[in-house]
């Protein structure tokens, strides 16, 4: 089937058979957790249809040079980003539209550009393939603009979208798409993937990635450790195990000041999950993600009960729902501590 693709074999087989039969749906939606391989599979599909896989792979958003360009654009004023919508197009017939800007959104300017580019016929093959990565990050205007293209797509266009949560998409977009659901990889598949990529600290990457090969590759363990220290301190203060001054030092650190709230909340979810595992004595079924800091996690688990953990997860869920509204990060985290402090 598709070379160098791991996991989700039924989905890969279905798409491969579609290519072999010449009956690839014009609009595909790959749904599943972030990092599970949705965009990778879209690029493998495009390579099977268009050839020149090495050019298509240059548009992998996890590549350091692409990440650096995306981060640089976050510093641009909105007017400049609007005038120059973000795309990657190393292959003339394969175009990637990724989230852009500090809030990482798919913009209406990108979807207008997609509509314009969709009219151009293939330069080298029988079709063009457009990838909209994380379509569930499209704002309402962008989603409506895309819908106009989906209603009457050019015959030569195959549009592949990825989404973590398909229910954040317009029902009309879902109804016009053939949806494939992708799941995290098994431990065996992850072990095979990590061995093939010769990644450092394989056991730790597998534990933290939780079945998501994209995360295993892109994870910067040094940066993660700094983020984790900040969020673990937050939980220790919120549980009354450390003074508020400990959090002040962390909140003023470069890690908290410069990192996106979305990233910090992801780390926080992982820590809360480990504390729950320890507090419920469920290690026979659920391995710790952060086993290297087990003593601190055990100490925290001994101080909190299930109601505290449930309240903490509810509050983090609330913050996660507000991430795209550009809320004040430090104020939000300070408020989280205040709401969880023991009476």
C-alpha positions as CSV (number, residue, x, y, z in Angstrom):
1,X,0.0,0.0,0.0
2,X,1.3,3.5,0.8
3,X,5.0,3.4,1.7
4,X,6.2,4.5,5.2
5,X,2.7,4.8,6.6
6,X,1.9,3.2,9.9
7,X,-1.4,2.2,11.5
8,X,-5.0,2.7,10.5
9,X,-4.6,-0.1,7.9
10,X,-8.4,-0.3,7.0
11,X,-8.4,3.4,6.1
12,X,-5.2,3.1,4.1
13,X,-6.4,0.0,2.3
14,X,-9.7,1.7,1.3
15,X,-7.9,4.7,-0.1
16,X,-5.4,2.6,-1.9
17,X,-8.1,0.6,-3.5
18,X,-9.8,3.8,-4.5
19,X,-6.6,4.9,-6.3
20,X,-6.2,1.6,-8.0
21,X,-9.8,1.6,-9.2
22,X,-9.7,5.2,-10.4
23,X,-12.6,6.1,-8.2
24,X,-11.3,8.5,-5.6
25,X,-14.1,10.6,-4.0
26,X,-13.7,14.3,-4.8
27,X,-14.1,15.4,-1.2
28,X,-12.5,13.3,1.6
29,X,-12.5,14.1,5.3
30,X,-9.9,12.3,7.5
31,X,-11.0,12.6,11.1
32,X,-9.0,11.6,14.3
33,X,-6.8,12.9,17.0
34,X,-4.0,15.3,16.3
35,X,-0.8,13.6,15.2
36,X,-2.4,10.3,14.3
37,X,-1.3,10.5,10.7
38,X,-4.2,12.2,8.8
39,X,-2.1,14.7,6.9
40,X,0.6,12.1,6.3
41,X,-2.0,9.8,4.7
42,X,-3.3,12.7,2.6
43,X,0.2,13.3,1.2
44,X,0.7,9.5,0.5
45,X,-2.6,9.6,-1.4
46,X,-1.5,12.6,-3.4
47,X,1.8,11.0,-4.2
48,X,0.0,7.9,-5.5
49,X,-2.1,10.1,-7.7
50,X,0.4,12.6,-8.8
51,X,3.9,11.1,-8.4
52,X,7.0,13.1,-7.3
53,X,6.5,12.1,-3.7
54,X,9.7,13.8,-2.6
55,X,8.2,17.2,-3.6
56,X,5.0,16.5,-1.9
57,X,6.8,15.6,1.3
58,X,8.4,19.0,1.4
59,X,5.1,20.3,2.5
60,X,5.0,18.2,5.7
61,X,4.1,20.8,8.3
62,X,6.2,19.1,11.0
63,X,9.5,19.8,9.1
64,X,11.6,22.3,11.0
65,X,11.8,24.8,8.1
66,X,8.0,24.8,7.7
67,X,7.5,25.1,11.4
68,X,9.9,28.1,11.5
69,X,8.0,29.8,8.7
70,X,4.6,29.3,10.4
71,X,6.0,30.7,13.7
72,X,7.5,33.7,11.8
73,X,4.1,34.5,10.3
74,X,2.5,34.6,13.8
75,X,4.5,37.8,14.3
76,X,3.1,39.4,11.1
77,X,0.3,41.9,11.4
78,X,-3.1,40.5,10.4
79,X,-3.2,42.8,7.3
80,X,0.0,41.3,6.0
81,X,-1.2,37.7,6.5
82,X,-4.5,38.5,4.8
83,X,-2.6,39.9,1.8
84,X,-0.5,36.8,1.6
85,X,-2.6,33.7,2.6
86,X,-0.6,30.8,3.9
87,X,-0.1,27.8,1.5
88,X,2.5,25.2,0.8
89,X,2.9,24.1,-2.8
90,X,6.2,22.4,-3.6
91,X,4.4,20.2,-6.2
92,X,2.5,22.2,-8.8
93,X,-0.7,20.1,-8.4
94,X,-0.6,19.6,-4.7
95,X,-1.5,22.5,-2.4
96,X,-1.7,22.5,1.4
97,X,-3.7,25.1,3.3
98,X,-2.7,25.0,7.0
99,X,-3.9,27.0,10.0
100,X,-2.3,30.4,10.2
101,X,-1.6,33.2,12.7
102,X,-1.4,33.2,16.6
103,X,-4.9,31.6,16.9
104,X,-4.0,29.0,14.2
105,X,-7.1,29.4,12.1
106,X,-8.1,28.6,8.6
107,X,-9.0,32.0,7.2
108,X,-11.5,33.2,4.6
109,X,-8.6,34.6,2.6
110,X,-7.2,31.1,2.3
111,X,-10.5,29.6,1.2
112,X,-11.0,32.4,-1.4
113,X,-7.5,31.5,-2.7
114,X,-8.5,27.9,-2.8
115,X,-11.6,28.7,-4.8
116,X,-9.5,30.7,-7.3
117,X,-6.7,28.0,-7.6
118,X,-9.3,25.2,-7.9
119,X,-10.2,26.5,-11.4
120,X,-6.7,25.9,-12.8
121,X,-6.3,22.6,-14.5
122,X,-3.5,20.1,-13.6
123,X,-0.1,21.0,-15.0
124,X,1.3,17.4,-15.1
125,X,-1.4,14.8,-14.3
126,X,-5.1,14.1,-14.4
127,X,-6.0,15.8,-11.2
128,X,-5.1,18.4,-8.6
129,X,-5.1,17.5,-4.8
130,X,-5.7,20.2,-2.2
131,X,-5.2,19.5,1.5
132,X,-6.9,21.6,4.1
133,X,-5.2,20.7,7.3
134,X,-7.3,21.1,10.5
135,X,-10.4,22.3,8.8
136,X,-12.2,22.3,12.1
137,X,-10.1,25.5,12.8
138,X,-11.9,27.4,10.0
139,X,-14.0,30.3,11.2
140,X,-17.6,30.7,10.0
141,X,-16.8,32.9,7.0
142,X,-14.0,30.5,5.8
143,X,-16.3,27.5,6.2
144,X,-19.1,29.1,4.2
145,X,-16.6,30.2,1.5
146,X,-15.3,26.6,1.2
147,X,-18.9,25.3,1.0
148,X,-19.4,27.2,-2.3
149,X,-16.4,25.3,-3.8
150,X,-17.8,21.9,-2.5
151,X,-21.2,22.5,-4.0
152,X,-19.7,22.6,-7.6
153,X,-16.1,21.3,-7.5
154,X,-14.2,21.2,-10.7
155,X,-13.9,17.7,-12.1
156,X,-10.1,17.7,-11.8
157,X,-10.1,18.6,-8.1
158,X,-9.7,16.2,-5.2
159,X,-10.1,17.9,-1.9
160,X,-8.8,16.3,1.3
161,X,-9.5,17.8,4.7
162,X,-8.4,16.8,8.1
163,X,-10.2,17.5,11.4
164,X,-9.9,16.4,15.0
165,X,-13.5,17.0,15.7
166,X,-15.8,16.6,12.7
167,X,-18.8,17.9,14.7
168,X,-17.2,21.4,14.7
169,X,-17.7,21.5,10.9
170,X,-20.9,22.7,9.2
171,X,-23.3,19.8,8.7
172,X,-23.4,20.7,5.0
173,X,-19.6,20.2,4.7
174,X,-19.9,16.8,6.5
175,X,-22.7,15.7,4.2
176,X,-20.7,16.5,1.1
177,X,-17.6,14.5,2.3
178,X,-16.7,10.9,2.5
179,X,-15.5,10.6,6.1
180,X,-12.8,8.2,7.3
181,X,-12.2,7.9,11.0
182,X,-8.6,7.3,12.1
183,X,-7.6,6.0,15.6
184,X,-4.4,6.0,17.7
185,X,-1.8,3.3,16.9
186,X,-1.3,0.3,19.0
187,X,1.7,-0.1,21.2
188,X,3.2,-2.6,18.7
189,X,2.6,-0.2,15.8
190,X,4.1,2.7,17.7
191,X,7.2,0.6,18.6
192,X,7.6,-0.4,14.9
193,X,7.3,3.3,13.9
194,X,9.8,4.6,16.5
195,X,12.3,1.9,15.5
196,X,12.0,2.7,11.8
197,X,12.5,6.4,12.5
198,X,15.4,5.7,14.9
199,X,14.0,8.2,17.4
200,X,15.8,9.1,20.6
201,X,14.2,8.1,24.0
202,X,11.8,5.7,22.3
203,X,10.0,4.4,25.4
204,X,9.3,7.9,26.7
205,X,8.2,9.1,23.3
206,X,5.8,6.2,23.0
207,X,4.4,6.9,26.4
208,X,3.8,10.6,25.8
209,X,2.6,10.2,22.2
210,X,-0.3,7.8,23.1
211,X,-0.5,6.2,19.7
212,X,0.1,9.4,17.7
213,X,3.2,9.0,15.5
214,X,3.2,12.6,14.5
215,X,3.6,13.7,18.1
216,X,6.3,11.1,18.7
217,X,8.4,12.6,15.9
218,X,7.8,16.3,16.7
219,X,8.0,16.1,20.4
220,X,10.8,18.3,21.8
221,X,11.5,16.6,25.1
222,X,13.5,19.4,26.6
223,X,10.7,21.9,25.8
224,X,8.2,19.4,27.1
225,X,10.0,19.1,30.4
226,X,9.9,22.9,30.9
227,X,6.2,23.0,30.1
228,X,5.5,20.1,32.4
229,X,7.4,21.7,35.3
230,X,5.3,24.8,34.9
231,X,2.0,22.9,34.8
232,X,3.0,20.5,37.6
233,X,3.8,23.5,39.8
234,X,0.4,25.0,38.9
235,X,-1.3,21.8,40.1
236,X,0.8,21.6,43.3
237,X,-0.1,25.2,44.2
238,X,-3.8,24.6,43.3
239,X,-3.8,21.5,45.6
240,X,-2.2,23.4,48.5
241,X,1.1,21.5,48.2
242,X,3.2,24.5,47.3
243,X,3.0,28.3,48.0
244,X,1.6,30.7,45.3
245,X,5.1,32.2,45.0
246,X,6.2,29.0,43.3
247,X,3.6,29.6,40.6
248,X,4.6,33.2,40.3
249,X,8.2,32.2,39.4
250,X,6.8,29.8,36.7
251,X,4.3,32.2,35.3
252,X,7.1,34.8,34.8
253,X,9.3,32.3,33.1
254,X,10.0,32.3,29.3
255,X,8.2,28.9,29.0
256,X,4.8,30.2,30.2
257,X,5.2,33.7,28.6
258,X,6.1,32.4,25.2
259,X,4.2,29.1,24.9
260,X,0.7,28.9,23.5
261,X,-2.0,28.3,26.1
262,X,-3.2,25.4,23.9
263,X,0.1,23.6,24.3
264,X,0.2,24.1,28.1
265,X,-3.3,22.8,28.5
266,X,-2.4,19.6,26.6
267,X,0.4,19.0,29.1
268,X,-1.9,19.8,31.9
269,X,-4.4,17.2,30.7
270,X,-1.7,14.5,30.7
271,X,-0.6,15.3,34.2
272,X,-4.2,15.2,35.5
273,X,-4.7,11.9,33.8
274,X,-1.6,10.4,35.6
275,X,-2.7,11.7,38.9
276,X,-6.1,10.1,38.4
277,X,-4.4,6.8,37.5
278,X,-2.4,6.9,40.7
279,X,-5.3,8.0,42.9
280,X,-7.5,5.1,41.6
281,X,-4.8,2.4,41.6
282,X,-5.4,1.6,38.0
283,X,-1.8,1.1,36.9
284,X,-2.6,-2.5,36.0
285,X,-4.5,-1.1,33.0
286,X,-3.2,2.4,32.4
287,X,0.6,3.1,32.3
288,X,1.8,6.5,33.4
289,X,2.7,9.0,30.7
290,X,5.1,10.8,33.0
291,X,6.7,7.9,34.9
292,X,10.0,9.8,35.4
293,X,8.3,12.1,37.9
294,X,6.3,9.5,39.7
295,X,7.2,10.6,43.3
296,X,5.8,14.1,42.7
297,X,2.7,12.7,41.0
298,X,2.1,10.3,43.9
299,X,2.5,13.1,46.4
300,X,-0.1,15.2,44.5
301,X,-2.5,12.2,44.2
302,X,-2.4,11.7,47.9
303,X,-3.6,15.3,48.5
304,X,-6.6,15.4,46.1
305,X,-9.8,13.4,45.7
306,X,-11.8,12.5,42.7
307,X,-14.1,15.5,43.1
308,X,-11.1,17.8,42.9
309,X,-9.8,16.1,39.8
310,X,-13.2,16.3,38.2
311,X,-13.4,20.0,38.9
312,X,-9.9,20.5,37.6
313,X,-10.7,18.7,34.3
314,X,-14.0,20.7,34.0
315,X,-12.1,24.0,34.4
316,X,-9.4,23.0,31.9
317,X,-12.1,22.1,29.5
318,X,-13.6,25.6,29.9
319,X,-10.2,27.1,29.1
320,X,-9.7,24.9,26.1
321,X,-13.0,26.0,24.7
322,X,-11.8,29.6,24.9
323,X,-8.4,29.2,23.4
324,X,-9.4,30.5,20.0
325,X,-10.8,33.6,21.5
326,X,-7.4,34.9,22.4
327,X,-7.9,35.0,26.2
328,X,-5.3,36.3,28.5
329,X,-3.1,33.3,29.3
330,X,-1.6,34.2,32.6
331,X,-4.9,35.5,34.0
332,X,-6.7,32.4,32.9
333,X,-4.1,30.1,34.6
334,X,-4.1,32.3,37.8
335,X,-7.9,32.0,37.9
336,X,-7.6,28.2,37.5
337,X,-5.5,28.0,40.6
338,X,-7.8,30.2,42.6
339,X,-10.8,28.0,41.7
340,X,-9.1,24.8,42.7
341,X,-7.5,25.9,45.9
342,X,-8.8,24.0,49.0
343,X,-11.3,26.0,51.0
